[in-house]
Amino acid sequence: MLVNRKAVDDLRLQELMKPYSRFFKFQEKTGVSYDFHCVMWNAEMSEKDYFFGHLQDSIPDEALYSEIIEEKPKYLAGSKEPFFVEKIDKYGKEKNPHVTVLYGLKNEADYFELRRKLANVKSFEIKLGSFSYFDTNPDYDVCVIQVESPELIKLNKMIRDSFDYENNFPDYKPHMTLAYVKKDVRFKMKAPVGKTFHCTKLQWSHVDGYELELPL
C-alpha cells in the first residue's frame, strides 16, 4: 500500500502541536510576527541566564534602541498600586539568544523530513568570536557575536538545497544577536573569543512561536 508521507507528517505535526495550544502565541506577547519557519540553535537556559545575560548586562541602557509596545502592571494581592510594571520591548536586548541556521522555511511539515535528515548528523562544537555590528537598518544597529562553526555552514547549505524557503540573506554569516542599539553607538565589552558550546540539537521555530526539538 502506498503511503502519502506528507499527509502523515501533516497529521503528526497537528498532534505534536496540541500541547502548545494553551500558550499565548509569540506575536501576541511581543507584537512580533513572522511569515516563515526558522531552524536555529538555542543556548541552554542556564547559559542564557548566566553567560549571555552577563554579556547583555554589560550593554549600557542608554545605548539600547527601544520601542515599548505594551506595559503590564503587576499587583500584590489587595493592592491598588502596581509594585512593578513589565515593559514589553520590541527591540532592546535580545530575549532569546540563538544562532539562526536558516530562516524562511515555508512548509511546517518539513519539520519531520528535516528531523529524519538530521538523524545522520553528529553533534558538533560552536565557537564564539568577536563582537561586530550590523548597520544596514536606518533606525538602529544590531550588536552581535560572530560565530565560528563549519558544521553550521554545512547545515545551512543542506537545508537550502533540500527545502522550499525564502529570505533575503544569500550569504550565511553565523552570529548571535545580543541587542538592538542606537545608530553608531559603540561601547566596550570583553569579547568571549574562543568560548565553545556543544550542539546536540537544533530547534524548529514555528511561525506562531512554538519551538520543536531537532535532535542530532
C-alpha positions as CSV (number, residue, x, y, z in Angstrom):
1,M,0.0,0.0,0.0
2,L,1.3,3.4,-0.9
3,V,1.6,5.9,1.9
4,N,1.4,9.6,1.4
5,R,4.3,10.7,3.7
6,K,3.4,14.4,3.5
7,A,-0.2,13.7,4.7
8,V,1.1,11.5,7.5
9,D,3.6,14.2,8.5
10,D,0.8,16.8,8.5
11,L,-1.3,14.8,10.9
12,R,1.7,14.1,13.1
13,L,2.5,17.8,13.3
14,Q,-1.0,18.6,14.3
15,E,-0.7,16.1,17.2
16,L,2.7,17.4,18.1
17,M,1.4,21.0,18.3
18,K,-1.6,20.2,20.6
19,P,0.3,20.6,23.9
20,Y,1.2,24.1,22.9
21,S,-2.3,25.3,22.4
22,R,-2.6,26.5,26.0
23,F,0.3,29.0,25.5
24,F,0.0,32.6,24.1
25,K,1.3,33.0,20.6
26,F,4.7,34.7,20.4
27,Q,3.3,37.6,18.4
28,E,0.5,38.2,20.9
29,K,3.1,38.7,23.7
30,T,5.7,40.7,21.8
31,G,4.0,42.3,18.8
32,V,6.5,40.5,16.6
33,S,5.2,38.1,13.9
34,Y,7.0,36.0,11.3
35,D,6.0,34.9,7.9
36,F,8.1,31.7,7.8
37,H,9.6,29.0,10.0
38,C,13.2,29.0,11.2
39,V,15.8,26.5,12.2
40,M,18.1,27.6,15.0
41,W,20.4,26.6,17.8
42,N,19.3,27.8,21.2
43,A,21.7,28.0,24.1
44,E,20.6,26.1,27.2
45,M,18.6,28.1,29.7
46,S,21.4,28.2,32.3
47,E,23.8,29.5,29.6
48,K,21.3,32.2,28.6
49,D,20.8,33.3,32.2
50,Y,24.4,33.4,33.3
51,F,26.7,33.7,30.3
52,F,24.7,35.6,27.7
53,G,22.8,37.5,30.4
54,H,26.1,38.7,31.8
55,L,27.2,39.9,28.4
56,Q,23.9,41.8,27.9
57,D,24.2,43.4,31.3
58,S,27.4,45.0,30.0
59,I,25.5,46.9,27.5
60,P,24.5,50.4,28.8
61,D,20.8,51.0,28.9
62,E,21.3,54.4,27.3
63,A,22.8,52.6,24.2
64,L,19.7,50.5,23.6
65,Y,17.3,51.1,20.8
66,S,13.9,50.7,22.3
67,E,10.2,50.5,21.3
68,I,7.9,49.7,24.1
69,I,4.8,48.2,22.7
70,E,2.9,47.2,25.9
71,E,3.1,47.9,29.6
72,K,1.7,45.3,32.1
73,P,1.3,46.5,35.7
74,K,1.8,43.8,38.4
75,Y,-0.1,44.0,41.6
76,L,0.2,42.4,45.0
77,A,-2.9,40.8,46.5
78,G,-5.2,43.5,47.8
79,S,-3.1,46.4,46.5
80,K,-4.4,49.0,44.1
81,E,-1.0,50.3,43.2
82,P,1.3,48.2,41.0
83,F,4.6,47.1,42.6
84,F,6.1,46.6,39.1
85,V,5.4,47.5,35.5
86,E,6.5,45.0,32.9
87,K,7.5,46.7,29.7
88,I,7.3,44.7,26.6
89,D,10.1,46.0,24.3
90,K,10.1,45.0,20.6
91,Y,13.8,45.7,20.4
92,G,16.3,46.4,23.2
93,K,18.2,43.3,24.4
94,E,17.6,40.0,22.6
95,K,15.1,38.0,24.6
96,N,16.2,34.6,23.2
97,P,19.9,34.5,22.3
98,H,20.3,32.0,19.5
99,V,22.1,31.2,16.2
100,T,19.9,31.0,13.2
101,V,20.7,28.2,10.8
102,L,18.1,29.1,8.2
103,Y,15.1,31.4,8.3
104,G,12.4,31.3,5.6
105,L,11.1,27.7,5.5
106,K,7.7,27.7,4.1
107,N,6.2,24.3,5.0
108,E,5.6,23.3,8.6
109,A,5.5,19.6,7.8
110,D,9.1,19.8,6.5
111,Y,10.0,19.6,10.2
112,F,9.7,15.8,10.0
113,E,11.8,15.4,6.9
114,L,14.5,17.6,8.3
115,R,14.4,15.6,11.5
116,R,15.0,12.5,9.5
117,K,17.9,14.1,7.7
118,L,19.5,15.4,11.0
119,A,19.5,11.8,12.4
120,N,22.6,11.3,10.3
121,V,24.4,14.4,11.6
122,K,26.7,14.2,14.6
123,S,26.8,16.7,17.4
124,F,29.4,19.5,17.0
125,E,31.1,22.5,18.6
126,I,30.0,26.1,18.2
127,K,32.8,28.6,18.9
128,L,32.1,32.3,19.7
129,G,34.3,35.0,18.2
130,S,34.5,38.8,18.5
131,F,31.7,41.4,18.6
132,S,30.5,43.2,15.5
133,Y,27.6,45.3,14.4
134,F,25.1,45.1,11.5
135,D,24.4,48.7,10.4
136,T,22.2,48.3,7.4
137,N,18.9,49.3,9.1
138,P,18.4,53.1,9.0
139,D,16.9,53.2,12.6
140,Y,19.2,51.0,14.6
141,D,22.3,48.9,14.6
142,V,22.5,45.2,15.8
143,C,25.2,44.2,18.2
144,V,26.2,40.5,17.5
145,I,28.7,37.9,18.5
146,Q,30.4,36.3,15.5
147,V,30.1,32.5,15.5
148,E,32.6,30.0,14.0
149,S,31.3,26.6,13.0
150,P,31.9,24.8,9.7
151,E,29.1,22.5,10.6
152,L,26.6,25.3,10.8
153,I,27.6,26.4,7.3
154,K,27.2,22.8,6.0
155,L,23.7,22.6,7.7
156,N,22.6,25.9,6.2
157,K,23.6,24.6,2.7
158,M,21.9,21.2,3.2
159,I,18.6,22.8,4.3
160,R,18.7,25.4,1.5
161,D,19.3,22.6,-1.0
162,S,16.6,20.3,0.4
163,F,13.6,22.5,1.3
164,D,11.5,25.3,-0.1
165,Y,12.5,28.6,1.6
166,E,12.5,32.4,1.1
167,N,14.8,35.0,2.6
168,N,16.9,38.0,1.6
169,F,20.2,36.7,3.0
170,P,22.1,34.9,0.3
171,D,25.4,34.8,2.3
172,Y,25.2,32.9,5.5
173,K,27.1,34.5,8.3
174,P,26.5,32.7,11.6
175,H,26.1,35.1,14.5
176,M,24.2,35.6,17.8
177,T,22.3,38.8,18.4
178,L,22.8,40.4,21.7
179,A,20.9,43.7,21.4
180,Y,19.5,46.4,19.2
181,V,21.4,49.6,19.8
182,K,21.1,53.2,18.7
183,K,22.7,54.2,15.4
184,D,26.5,54.4,15.5
185,V,26.6,53.9,19.3
186,R,29.5,51.7,20.4
187,F,30.7,50.6,23.8
188,K,33.5,48.4,25.2
189,M,32.9,44.8,26.2
190,K,35.2,41.9,26.6
191,A,34.6,39.6,23.7
192,P,34.1,35.9,24.6
193,V,36.6,34.8,21.9
194,G,37.1,31.0,22.0
195,K,34.1,30.2,24.2
196,T,32.6,27.0,22.9
197,F,29.3,25.2,23.2
198,H,28.4,21.6,22.3
199,C,25.5,21.5,20.0
200,T,23.5,18.3,20.4
201,K,20.2,19.5,19.0
202,L,18.6,22.3,16.9
203,Q,15.2,23.9,17.2
204,W,12.4,24.4,14.7
205,S,10.8,27.7,15.4
206,H,7.3,27.8,14.1
207,V,5.7,31.0,12.8
208,D,3.5,31.0,15.9
209,G,6.5,31.0,18.2
210,Y,6.4,27.3,19.2
211,E,9.7,25.5,19.3
212,L,10.1,21.9,18.4
213,E,13.4,19.9,19.0
214,L,15.5,18.6,16.2
215,P,17.9,16.1,17.8
216,L,21.3,15.3,16.2
